[in-house]
């Protein structure tokens, strides 16, 4: 009973409304007094509750010569009607809120400190992408969104990924970063950068215990910076794939001299 009442509450029913409807499913037709007796709803409240259920299309009233009795609308009919109405409202709201969204100033940068919110935002961005997805991501996070990325590729969205750690994932164009352990030690966490359609950007660092320091924005400058960050990593990956031995010989086995931006030296 409690579990069912909880689920009905998620559809917008009060506890009394849920109790009355369940009571009628078990015993109907029934008078208001009988419903009150079987459901535990106070008699002073039961008529108000039944009126609301009738307005919601969940019960029907039959009036006899001397009494009024109620019967429940079949759950399949009530739930299908609710689903259809909810989908219609969601569709309408999506159009209305999107129109408002287009008029808003998104030059601000919104901070993100929650890991689940970070991942949900990445998923939403990729699902909404129409043309391009750029990702810089570690194994732990990529494993959670593989199916989302696959869906984007199936929609002919162009996907390029800079990946840290070993993976068998093959969808999109993937570039394996060669020194993920060194970067992790330097930053103390895993980086995540996502840019979609040159319209929105998500950047964050994920530390131990899923602590997050991240941000989301539609700021044009922020987007350009993130796009350049991912693209330049890809440029380097292409060079390393073709000239790895030469680069290590000249700059060190972990590219130490190349990564030192305060000098332009090679290995002695």
C-alpha positions in Angstrom: 0.0 0.0 0.0 2.7 2.5 1.0 4.7 1.8 -2.1 1.7 2.2 -4.4 0.6 5.4 -2.6 4.2 6.8 -3.1 4.0 6.1 -6.8 0.5 7.7 -7.1 1.9 10.7 -5.2 4.5 11.1 -8.0 1.5 11.5 -10.4 0.2 14.3 -8.3 -2.3 12.5 -6.0 -2.6 13.3 -2.4 -2.4 10.5 0.2 -6.2 10.6 0.7 -6.8 10.6 -3.1 -4.6 7.6 -3.4 -6.3 5.8 -0.6 -9.7 6.4 -2.0 -8.8 5.2 -5.4 -7.2 2.0 -4.1 -10.2 1.4 -1.9 -12.5 1.6 -4.9 -10.3 -0.8 -6.9 -10.7 -3.3 -4.0 -14.4 -2.6 -3.3 -16.8 -1.0 -5.8 -19.3 0.3 -6.3 -19.1 2.0 -2.9 -20.7 4.9 -1.1 -18.7 7.7 0.4 -19.2 6.3 3.8 -17.9 2.9 2.7 -14.9 4.5 1.1 -14.2 6.4 4.2 -14.5 3.3 6.3 -12.3 1.1 4.1 -9.6 3.7 3.4 -9.3 5.5 6.8 -10.2 8.9 5.3 -12.1 11.0 7.8 -15.8 11.4 6.8 -15.4 15.2 6.9 -12.8 14.9 4.1 -14.1 12.1 1.9 -16.5 14.1 -0.2 -13.8 16.7 -1.0 -11.4 13.9 -1.9 -14.0 12.1 -4.2 -14.7 15.4 -5.9 -11.0 15.9 -6.8 -10.7 12.3 -8.1 -13.8 12.9 -10.2 -12.3 16.1 -11.7 -9.1 14.1 -12.5 -11.2 11.5 -14.3 -10.2 8.7 -12.0 -13.7 7.8 -10.6 -17.3 7.9 -11.8 -20.5 8.5 -9.8 -23.7 6.5 -10.1 -26.8 8.0 -8.5 -29.5 5.7 -7.4 -32.9 6.6 -5.9 -31.6 6.9 -2.3 -27.8 6.7 -2.5 -24.8 7.7 -4.5 -22.1 5.2 -5.3 -18.7 5.5 -6.9 -16.7 3.2 -9.2 -13.0 3.6 -10.3 -11.9 4.2 -13.8 -9.8 1.3 -14.9 -6.1 1.9 -14.1 -5.1 1.3 -17.7 -7.4 4.1 -18.9 -6.5 6.5 -16.2 -2.7 5.9 -16.6 -2.8 6.2 -20.4 -4.8 9.4 -20.1 -2.2 10.8 -17.6 0.7 9.7 -19.9 -0.8 11.4 -22.9 -1.6 14.6 -21.0 1.9 14.7 -19.5 3.6 14.2 -22.8 1.5 17.0 -24.3 2.4 19.4 -21.5 6.1 18.5 -21.7 6.1 19.1 -25.4 4.4 22.4 -25.0 6.7 23.5 -22.2 9.7 22.4 -24.2 8.8 24.8 -27.0 7.8 27.6 -24.7 10.9 27.3 -22.5 13.2 27.0 -25.5 11.8 30.2 -26.8 12.6 31.9 -23.5 16.0 30.2 -23.4 16.9 31.8 -26.7 16.3 35.3 -25.3 18.5 34.7 -22.2 22.0 35.9 -21.7 24.2 32.9 -21.2 27.5 34.8 -21.0 27.8 33.7 -17.4 29.7 30.6 -16.2 27.8 28.2 -14.0 29.8 26.3 -11.4 29.3 22.6 -11.0 30.4 20.7 -7.8 28.2 17.6 -8.1 29.5 14.6 -10.0 26.1 13.2 -11.0 25.0 16.6 -12.3 28.3 16.9 -14.3 27.7 13.6 -16.0 24.0 14.2 -16.6 24.9 17.6 -18.2 27.4 15.9 -20.5 24.8 13.4 -21.5 22.2 16.1 -22.2 24.7 18.1 -24.3 25.6 15.1 -26.5 22.0 14.0 -26.9 21.1 17.6 -28.1 24.1 17.9 -30.4 23.2 18.2 -34.1 26.6 18.5 -35.8 29.7 18.3 -33.7 30.9 16.8 -30.4 34.4 17.4 -29.1 35.4 15.5 -26.0 38.5 15.2 -23.7 37.7 12.5 -21.3 39.0 9.7 -19.1 38.1 6.0 -19.2 35.9 6.2 -16.0 33.6 8.8 -17.5 33.7 7.5 -21.1 32.4 4.1 -20.0 29.3 5.8 -18.6 28.4 7.6 -21.9 29.5 5.1 -24.6 25.9 4.4 -25.7 25.1 8.1 -25.8 28.2 8.8 -28.0 27.2 5.8 -30.2 23.7 7.3 -30.6 25.2 10.7 -31.6 27.4 9.0 -34.3 24.3 7.1 -35.6 22.7 10.5 -36.1 25.7 11.6 -38.3 27.0 13.8 -35.6 30.8 14.2 -36.0 32.6 13.1 -32.8 36.3 13.5 -31.9 37.6 12.3 -28.6 40.9 12.8 -26.8 40.9 9.8 -24.4 43.0 9.1 -21.3 43.5 5.5 -20.3 43.0 2.2 -22.1 39.7 1.6 -23.9 38.2 -0.6 -26.6 35.7 2.0 -27.5 35.8 2.7 -31.3 32.9 5.0 -32.0 33.8 8.4 -33.5 37.4 9.5 -34.0 39.4 8.6 -30.9 42.9 9.8 -30.0 44.7 8.1 -27.2 46.7 10.4 -25.0 50.2 8.9 -24.2 50.9 10.3 -20.8 47.7 10.2 -18.8 49.5 9.1 -15.6 51.8 12.1 -15.6 48.8 14.5 -16.2 46.9 12.8 -13.4 49.8 13.4 -11.0 50.1 17.0 -12.0 46.4 17.9 -11.8 45.4 15.5 -9.0 42.4 14.4 -10.9 40.7 13.5 -14.2 39.9 16.2 -16.6 36.6 16.4 -18.6 35.9 18.8 -21.4 32.9 18.7 -23.7 31.9 21.1 -26.5 28.9 20.6 -28.7 28.0 22.4 -31.9 30.2 25.4 -30.8 27.3 26.4 -28.6 27.9 25.2 -25.1 30.9 23.9 -23.1 31.4 21.9 -20.0 34.8 21.7 -18.2 35.7 20.0 -15.0 38.2 18.2 -12.9 37.2 15.1 -11.0 39.1 14.4 -7.8 39.0 11.5 -5.3 35.6 10.5 -3.9 33.9 12.0 -7.0 34.5 15.6 -5.8 34.2 18.0 -8.8 35.4 21.4 -9.7 33.6 22.2 -12.9 31.7 24.8 -15.0 29.2 25.0 -17.8 28.6 28.0 -20.1 27.5 29.3 -23.5 30.0 32.1 -23.3 31.6 32.5 -26.7 35.1 33.1 -25.4 34.9 30.1 -23.1 33.7 27.9 -25.9 36.5 28.9 -28.2 39.1 28.3 -25.5 37.7 24.8 -24.9 37.5 24.0 -28.6 41.1 25.1 -29.1 42.2 23.1 -26.1 40.8 19.9 -27.5 41.8 20.5 -31.1 45.4 21.3 -30.1 45.6 18.1 -28.1 44.4 16.3 -31.2 47.0 18.0 -33.4 49.7 16.8 -30.9 48.3 13.2 -30.9 48.5 13.1 -34.7 52.1 14.3 -34.6 53.0 11.8 -31.9 51.4 8.9 -33.8 53.7 9.6 -36.7 56.9 10.8 -35.1 56.9 9.3 -31.6 60.4 7.9 -31.6 61.9 11.2 -32.9 60.0 13.3 -30.3 61.1 11.1 -27.4 64.7 11.2 -28.6 64.7 15.0 -28.7 62.3 15.9 -25.8 62.5 12.9 -23.4 60.6 9.7 -22.9 57.7 11.6 -21.3 58.1 14.6 -23.6 59.5 16.5 -20.6 61.3 19.2 -22.6 58.4 19.7 -25.0 56.0 20.3 -22.1 58.3 22.8 -20.4 56.8 26.0 -21.7 59.4 28.2 -20.0 62.3 26.9 -22.2 62.9 25.8 -25.7 65.4 23.1 -25.1 66.0 19.5 -26.2 67.4 16.5 -24.3 71.2 17.1 -24.0 
